[in-house]
């Protein structure tokens, strides 16, 4: 099966993002459906082919083709309990000649898995199994698995190759591309990490058809972010797709019925990745332009922390974008009222716009943000649709910003 789109990310090293439309779609009252096993099978076959496996080679007594035994790397597959229950066996069995020596590590699902404990367990598991620098880690899952897996790969033997196989909307449109890897510390989110670009990203849209509405919305928030910061046409397209019309559909039904079509998914995923590719290529180490991708994240991370991660990343970022747009307009930093525009779109999709945390609480968590430098912090300010700017303010003015956001 050939990818419907291939995006080259010209970092060092360069790599491809291969996007595959779902196969075997059928329609019903519940919306579009796919065979849940095909995405895992096709993604595994794509990974195996990339790593040099020949699916038709005759295996020897040990299960490997004779001409491949020395050349093929071993693979360490990291996934979580939710993804493993759906796809784990199918993915592993579809790795072809790589299956015999592959190792699978399954961790609990959720943000709390992005921890020092999980990092240590992954590194110890790879060392115990004798993985070498020529071997490859495969991150099969959402953003948590991609972040954790990438960090394990970045630190094991001072860096080995890894492949991203995202299974959530958020991971497809954002976290699988760009090479940011991280874990959380007790003091805050993503405070330990490394820049380590993947060797390949395989996006199989069929994975997304099994997601809940809440998880779809998690990723859609990051796509909306891309529209605000650098692609006004993407924002307009999402508004056309999701703003209320003369229909009796609920917001949740609207997400599934309108987003889960190959044309819509490919358009949204491709636009988001193309924008991120541009930012990453110009500023791989996050010293300037790439920081615009943090729009909504300063207050979003504060909301996540204040909720002890009961509020998931995309939902927190949605609120953070709305609050930032609202504050920026009130403080005279914006040409356009993006807060009102985001209120309309995010509200129609069913996001919660304001969480029950006061300014003091959000300030406390924002002070732990990794974008803070000494007594200043950089905010991403929406100027108008498709354009944001970095605004460095003294920490002493941060409370005024948060108060304006909540006013």
Secondary structure as GFF3:
##gff-version 3
##sequence-region A 1 407
A	DSSP	beta_strand	5	9	.	.	.	ID=ss1
A	DSSP	beta_strand	15	20	.	.	.	ID=ss2
A	DSSP	beta_strand	26	28	.	.	.	ID=ss3
A	DSSP	beta_strand	31	33	.	.	.	ID=ss4
A	DSSP	alpha_helix	38	50	.	.	.	ID=ss5
A	DSSP	beta_strand	75	80	.	.	.	ID=ss6
A	DSSP	alpha_helix	81	83	.	.	.	ID=ss7
A	DSSP	pi_helix	84	88	.	.	.	ID=ss8
A	DSSP	alpha_helix	89	93	.	.	.	ID=ss9
A	DSSP	three_ten_helix	96	101	.	.	.	ID=ss10
A	DSSP	beta_strand	103	107	.	.	.	ID=ss11
A	DSSP	three_ten_helix	111	113	.	.	.	ID=ss12
A	DSSP	alpha_helix	116	128	.	.	.	ID=ss13
A	DSSP	beta_strand	136	141	.	.	.	ID=ss14
A	DSSP	alpha_helix	143	155	.	.	.	ID=ss15
A	DSSP	three_ten_helix	156	158	.	.	.	ID=ss16
A	DSSP	beta_strand	161	166	.	.	.	ID=ss17
A	DSSP	alpha_helix	169	170	.	.	.	ID=ss18
A	DSSP	pi_helix	171	175	.	.	.	ID=ss19
A	DSSP	beta_strand	180	185	.	.	.	ID=ss20
A	DSSP	beta_strand	188	195	.	.	.	ID=ss21
A	DSSP	beta_strand	200	204	.	.	.	ID=ss22
A	DSSP	three_ten_helix	205	210	.	.	.	ID=ss23
A	DSSP	alpha_helix	213	230	.	.	.	ID=ss24
A	DSSP	alpha_helix	232	242	.	.	.	ID=ss25
A	DSSP	alpha_helix	251	259	.	.	.	ID=ss26
A	DSSP	alpha_helix	262	282	.	.	.	ID=ss27
A	DSSP	three_ten_helix	289	294	.	.	.	ID=ss28
A	DSSP	alpha_helix	297	306	.	.	.	ID=ss29
A	DSSP	alpha_helix	313	330	.	.	.	ID=ss30
A	DSSP	alpha_helix	338	349	.	.	.	ID=ss31
A	DSSP	alpha_helix	359	366	.	.	.	ID=ss32
A	DSSP	beta_strand	372	373	.	.	.	ID=ss33
A	DSSP	beta_strand	376	384	.	.	.	ID=ss34
A	DSSP	beta_strand	387	394	.	.	.	ID=ss35
A	DSSP	three_ten_helix	395	397	.	.	.	ID=ss36
A	DSSP	alpha_helix	398	406	.	.	.	ID=ss37
###
